[in-house]
Amino acid sequence: MLRKLYALRWWMIGLITIGTVLNYLTRAILGVVMTQGDFTSDVGITEKEYSWVTAFFQAGLLLQPVAGYIMDVIGLKMGFGLFAGAWALLTALHGAALNWQMLAVLRGLMGFAEGTAQPGGMKAVAEWFPAKERGFAAGVYNIGASFGPMLAAPLVAWAVLFHSWRLAFIIAGIAALIWVAMWFKFFYSPKQHPKITAEERDYIESNQEAHLASSGDKPRFLTLLKQRNTWGIAIPRLLADPTWGTLNFWMPLYLATERGFDIKQLALFAWLPFLTADIGAMTGPTIAYWLQRKGITLITARKIAFTVGALLMTSMLFVAKVDDPISAILLLCLGGFAHQTLSITVITMSSDLFRKNEVATVAGIAGFCGNLGVLLFTLVVGGLVKVVGYDPFFVALAVFDIFAAIWLWVMVRERADAPAAPAATGRTP
């Protein structure tokens, strides 16, 4: 007889968190190796070509709605696993890149495969967690989005000292393939998992909103595109996600070229904004939960949490203005915290506003907008940073999120079929 596991839903989100760590680690390695002379000479790349390489990656991520739709249709386990296997192999192949053009092609393909991270994570949260726990569950797996980049600088530093920049990509790719094997072995839906207790299954199902239950049909893409709430959560992603792209793709280069950091200093300091981002990933859900306890509706609580993050993001105005590099790091840390506070809040709203069989598709549409924002922003940075410096771009990041908060308040509405009062919480197994 199989031994049942207590609180299995948290084991499942732990598995997804590990996958998210590896997903975002593989994204962030390139930004760190870009600071190394051996890499730039090996592949013949400058800031301008680098902006095009990152643009190819973002272009691949623009297909996130397609990835989300595929997972909604064929199921989370198979869809997420196949895409993860693809980006694991593509990561390892980065170690064989001979020029920036080859690197751009690999990044584009990897962007499409890695675009499953947020839609897949939110689909798992929608399936495995009751309403009151969704924000925290999404916050937990999104810790991986900041913990992964934290590991990039130490990994690259070790790889360069031990062998070369190529080794960093190979190690990350192999680690991701091991995770794919774990995914296929251990992940199931709550209805199919052999180790879930009957008590926990009942707790999950009885504390989810009835009006968000799966309709059993394929998601209707065009219908979702016409819904106000789809764009209510997608446009804030368009405005907010350039901050995350900046931290991943441009911050190491900024610290190296503008602040004089070498690879050892990057290993010591470049991970700190991602550490504070981890705290932010749990702060947004905490704010929303506390406000709900005060009688505020879930969607309004999410809007307030997003606004708190947007106001804190104004710290980015001063990153390039301070003389002390440590002060710049501290401001970037506050920016990382603020961004994840608001980002996890708006990402979670796809599971608050749409049916389970629509969540991955809607999260993919929102992800498309977020990655489009990163794509456009990184092309502008790559084209103008040598002329105007970094200061205007840090200012823009601060302003974007204020507009995003205004849009969220104006556009997002409670579903017409939502209950007037929160669902009963029940006892936690």
ZIRA-V651766 format. One line per field, one symbol per residue. psi: psi as a letter, one per 30 degrees, with the letter a starting at -180 (. if undefined). A space follows every 10 residues. Layout:
# ZIRA-V651766
psi = ???
This chain:
# ZIRA-V651766
psi = kkkkkkhfef eefeeeeeee eeefeeefee eefffkeeee eeghkaeeee eeeeeeeeee ffgeeeeeee eeefleeeee eeeeeefeee eefefgkflf eeeeeeeeee eeefffeeee eeeeeeefkl effeeeeeee ffefffeefe feeeeeeeee eedlfeeeee eeeeeeeeee eeefefklle ffkfgkleee eeeeefgkke fglkfflkkj eeeeffkefe fefeeeeeee ffeeeeeeef eeeeeeeffg kaeeeeeeff feffefeeee ffeeeeeeee eefggkleee eeeeeeeeee effffffgef fkekeeeeee eeeeeeeeef eeefeeeffe fffllegfee eeeeeeeeee feeeeeeeee eeffefefaf efeeeeeeee feeeeeeeee eklkkfgklf lklkelkk.
